[in-house]
Amino acid sequence: MSTVKANTVTAATTNGNVSIVGNGTGKVTLGDGNLIFPDADGTAGQFLQTSGSGTLSFAGGGKIGQVIQAVKTDTFSVTGTTYATVTGLTVDITPSSTSSKMLIIGHLTLGTSDFMAYAQLLRDSTVLFIGDAASNRPRVTLALPYASTSPTYMIAAQPICYLDSPSTTSQVTYGVQIASYDAAKIAYVNRTHADRDTTAYEPRTASSFTVMEVLA
């Protein structure tokens, strides 16, 4: 086995790349301050990049850095139009970089005592992903579909999918709040309003909330 040591390696061509070829199956390329490790099929793979101070760091653009999930299997309810955070369905996550994005996916199963129930997505106290202002119309992330008959038996899973840019390396908390359309009505999570104790009706459901850090 041979070893080559050098303080400086200069590219022989003008493309600025220096290739170190192994046993015919691997290749490490140095160019523009990056060390590129191609995938097995020869396409661009993972690479190391300089931080500007001569140190190399891993760069994983588009890769998932961390995944945190909250699952709620019990019930929750709120009376009135004031939004309340659904307990047990929040995620605390600390971005590794200010350029990271957070992909939020999941579903919320809503029930109502009458007409409609609403939900909104939040990062800390900031409301995210709601409809545009349109006169007096409610601005929400999602709503339980209107049931013209028997709304007390209504229950439906509503999907959530949103890509957020928190632009911080401090911990952030993502959560969901729900409210009713009317001060005297009730919004539910994971149950119907009727909630009859039978083997055929009024199911108890589950809701989930997953946050994934997407590296820049």
Backbone torsions as a table, in degrees:
resi	resn	phi	psi	omega
1	MET	NA	133.8	-178.0
2	SER	-105.7	149.9	177.6
3	THR	-126.6	132.4	177.3
4	VAL	-116.4	127.0	179.0
5	LYS	-119.0	134.7	179.5
6	ALA	-152.8	143.1	175.7
7	ASN	-78.1	-32.9	-178.6
8	THR	-139.4	134.0	173.6
9	VAL	-121.1	122.2	-177.5
10	THR	-108.4	136.5	179.5
11	ALA	-66.5	138.1	179.8
12	ALA	-80.6	-17.4	179.7
13	THR	-111.2	177.7	-175.4
14	THR	-91.2	0.8	-177.1
15	ASN	-83.4	-3.7	175.2
16	GLY	76.9	11.6	-178.0
17	ASN	-108.8	141.7	172.6
18	VAL	-120.9	121.2	-178.1
19	SER	-103.4	132.6	174.3
20	ILE	-113.8	108.8	-173.9
21	VAL	-98.1	131.3	-178.7
22	GLY	-88.5	-127.4	-173.8
23	ASN	-90.3	17.9	179.2
24	GLY	101.5	-9.8	-179.4
25	THR	-113.0	-10.9	-177.3
26	GLY	-134.1	160.0	-178.4
27	LYS	-155.5	135.0	175.8
28	VAL	-120.7	123.0	-176.1
29	THR	-115.6	131.5	177.0
30	LEU	-108.3	121.6	179.1
31	GLY	-162.0	137.0	178.1
32	ASP	54.8	35.4	178.0
33	GLY	80.2	9.5	-179.0
34	ASN	-118.2	146.4	167.8
35	LEU	-106.3	115.1	-174.4
36	ILE	-106.6	129.4	178.7
37	PHE	-110.3	97.0	-177.8
38	PRO	-62.8	152.4	174.5
39	ASP	-71.1	174.8	-176.7
40	ALA	-60.8	-28.9	-178.4
41	ASP	-86.9	3.9	177.7
42	GLY	91.6	-7.2	178.5
43	THR	-79.5	165.5	-178.1
44	ALA	-61.7	134.5	-179.5
45	GLY	-119.9	-144.2	178.8
46	GLN	-71.0	155.4	178.2
47	PHE	-147.3	159.3	172.1
48	LEU	-100.2	145.0	177.6
49	GLN	-133.6	154.0	-179.7
50	THR	-77.4	149.7	178.8
51	SER	-89.6	-0.6	-176.8
52	GLY	99.8	-13.5	-179.6
53	SER	-113.6	12.0	178.7
54	GLY	96.4	-11.7	177.2
55	THR	-88.5	149.7	-179.7
56	LEU	-103.8	139.9	178.0
57	SER	-134.9	152.5	178.7
58	PHE	-69.7	139.2	174.7
59	ALA	-120.1	124.4	-176.4
60	GLY	-129.8	55.6	-177.3
61	GLY	-54.4	129.3	178.5
62	GLY	82.8	-2.5	-179.2
63	LYS	-89.7	157.5	179.8
64	ILE	-87.1	122.1	-178.5
65	GLY	-85.6	-39.9	179.9
66	GLN	-158.0	154.3	-179.8
67	VAL	-133.5	126.7	178.2
68	ILE	-130.3	133.0	-177.0
69	GLN	-126.4	144.1	170.6
70	ALA	-118.2	134.2	179.1
71	VAL	-124.2	131.0	179.7
72	LYS	-117.6	120.5	179.5
73	THR	-112.6	-10.8	175.7
74	ASP	-93.4	-174.0	-175.0
75	THR	-105.5	165.0	178.6
76	PHE	-151.1	146.9	177.7
77	SER	-148.5	156.1	175.0
78	VAL	-145.2	138.7	177.7
79	THR	-101.7	130.9	175.1
80	GLY	101.7	-175.4	-172.7
81	THR	-95.5	-1.9	178.2
82	THR	-85.2	123.6	-176.5
83	TYR	-67.2	140.7	176.7
84	ALA	-129.7	138.9	-179.8
85	THR	-70.5	130.8	178.9
86	VAL	-70.7	116.6	-178.3
87	THR	-67.3	143.5	178.0
88	GLY	78.2	5.1	-178.5
89	LEU	-129.0	45.1	175.5
90	THR	-124.2	153.5	-179.5
91	VAL	-128.8	125.4	172.7
92	ASP	-97.0	127.6	-178.4
93	ILE	-144.9	142.1	179.5
94	THR	-112.9	111.0	179.4
95	PRO	-62.0	143.7	178.8
96	SER	-83.6	-13.6	-179.4
97	SER	-152.4	152.2	177.1
98	THR	-69.0	-17.4	180.0
99	SER	-91.8	-2.7	178.4
100	SER	-68.4	149.4	172.7
101	LYS	-112.3	156.6	179.9
102	MET	-116.6	117.5	177.7
103	LEU	-93.3	118.7	-176.6
104	ILE	-108.8	120.1	177.7
105	ILE	-133.7	155.1	177.9
106	GLY	159.3	-166.0	175.5
107	HIS	-151.2	150.5	-179.6
108	LEU	-124.0	122.1	179.8
109	THR	-92.5	115.5	-174.5
110	LEU	-109.0	145.9	170.9
111	GLY	-131.7	168.8	-178.4
112	THR	-152.1	153.5	175.4
113	SER	-81.4	-19.8	179.3
114	ASP	-171.3	137.7	169.3
115	PHE	67.6	-88.2	-173.2
116	MET	-142.3	156.7	171.7
117	ALA	-131.7	148.0	-175.4
118	TYR	-121.8	158.9	175.1
119	ALA	-144.0	151.6	175.8
120	GLN	-138.6	147.3	-179.1
121	LEU	-94.8	139.4	-179.5
122	LEU	-132.0	147.6	162.4
123	ARG	-113.2	113.0	-170.7
124	ASP	54.2	-117.5	-179.8
125	SER	-103.1	5.3	-178.2
126	THR	-91.7	123.5	178.2
127	VAL	-77.9	130.0	-177.9
128	LEU	-115.6	155.7	163.7
129	PHE	56.0	59.0	175.6
130	ILE	-123.3	163.3	-178.7
131	GLY	-68.8	161.5	178.5
132	ASP	-66.4	155.8	174.2
133	ALA	-64.7	135.8	179.1
134	ALA	-147.6	84.7	-178.4
135	SER	58.4	-123.9	-176.9
136	ASN	-95.4	4.8	-174.2
137	ARG	-67.8	140.7	178.0
138	PRO	-62.0	142.3	176.0
139	ARG	-107.6	113.6	-173.7
140	VAL	-135.4	166.1	173.0
141	THR	-81.6	-43.5	178.0
142	LEU	-154.7	163.3	-178.2
143	ALA	-142.5	149.3	172.5
144	LEU	-71.4	129.1	-179.8
145	PRO	-56.8	142.1	179.7
146	TYR	-66.1	130.9	177.1
147	ALA	-109.7	115.5	-177.2
148	SER	-71.9	-23.8	177.5
149	THR	-130.5	143.7	175.3
150	SER	50.1	53.9	178.8
151	PRO	-64.5	-21.8	-179.5
152	THR	-67.8	-16.4	177.7
153	TYR	-100.0	0.7	-173.1
154	MET	-77.8	137.7	173.2
155	ILE	-154.9	138.5	-177.9
156	ALA	-156.0	141.5	177.1
157	ALA	-86.4	124.4	-179.4
158	GLN	-109.3	126.4	-176.3
159	PRO	-75.8	150.9	173.5
160	ILE	-127.5	129.7	176.1
161	CYS	-151.9	116.9	-175.4
162	TYR	-155.1	139.4	177.8
163	LEU	-107.4	114.3	-175.2
164	ASP	-107.5	152.0	176.2
165	SER	-121.0	89.2	-176.2
166	PRO	-70.5	-23.6	177.1
167	SER	54.6	48.4	179.7
168	THR	-155.2	161.3	170.7
169	THR	-113.4	11.6	174.6
170	SER	-90.8	156.1	179.8
171	GLN	-61.3	137.2	174.2
172	VAL	-123.9	155.1	179.5
173	THR	-120.2	123.6	175.7
174	TYR	-103.0	138.9	-179.6
175	GLY	-156.8	177.1	-179.6
176	VAL	-126.8	137.1	174.8
177	GLN	-117.1	149.3	177.0
178	ILE	-128.1	159.5	177.2
179	ALA	-158.2	163.2	174.8
180	SER	-94.5	168.8	179.1
181	TYR	-81.6	-15.2	-172.6
182	ASP	-135.4	147.7	-175.7
183	ALA	-62.4	-25.5	-177.1
184	ALA	-100.0	-0.5	-176.0
185	LYS	-101.6	166.8	-173.4
186	ILE	-122.7	137.3	172.7
187	ALA	-109.2	142.4	-175.3
188	TYR	-126.6	156.8	168.9
189	VAL	-120.9	129.0	174.2
190	ASN	70.7	18.5	175.6
191	ARG	-160.3	161.6	173.3
192	THR	-89.1	169.8	175.7
193	HIS	-73.3	-41.8	-178.5
194	ALA	-63.4	-44.4	173.6
195	ASP	50.4	44.6	179.6
196	ARG	-69.1	139.5	-177.2
197	ASP	-89.6	79.5	179.0
198	THR	-131.5	169.6	178.9
199	THR	-86.6	-7.3	-175.3
200	ALA	-113.3	-24.9	-172.8
201	TYR	-122.4	172.5	174.1
202	GLU	52.5	66.6	-179.3
203	PRO	-68.9	155.7	167.7
204	ARG	-101.6	124.4	-174.2
205	THR	-112.4	-176.6	178.9
206	ALA	-128.1	152.4	176.0
207	SER	-128.2	151.6	-179.7
208	SER	-137.5	159.3	-174.9
209	PHE	-150.3	113.7	-176.1
210	THR	-122.0	132.2	178.2
211	VAL	-118.8	126.3	179.6
212	MET	-120.4	130.2	175.9
213	GLU	-82.6	122.4	176.8
214	VAL	-100.9	115.0	-176.4
215	LEU	-72.7	144.7	-179.3
216	ALA	-75.9	NA	NA
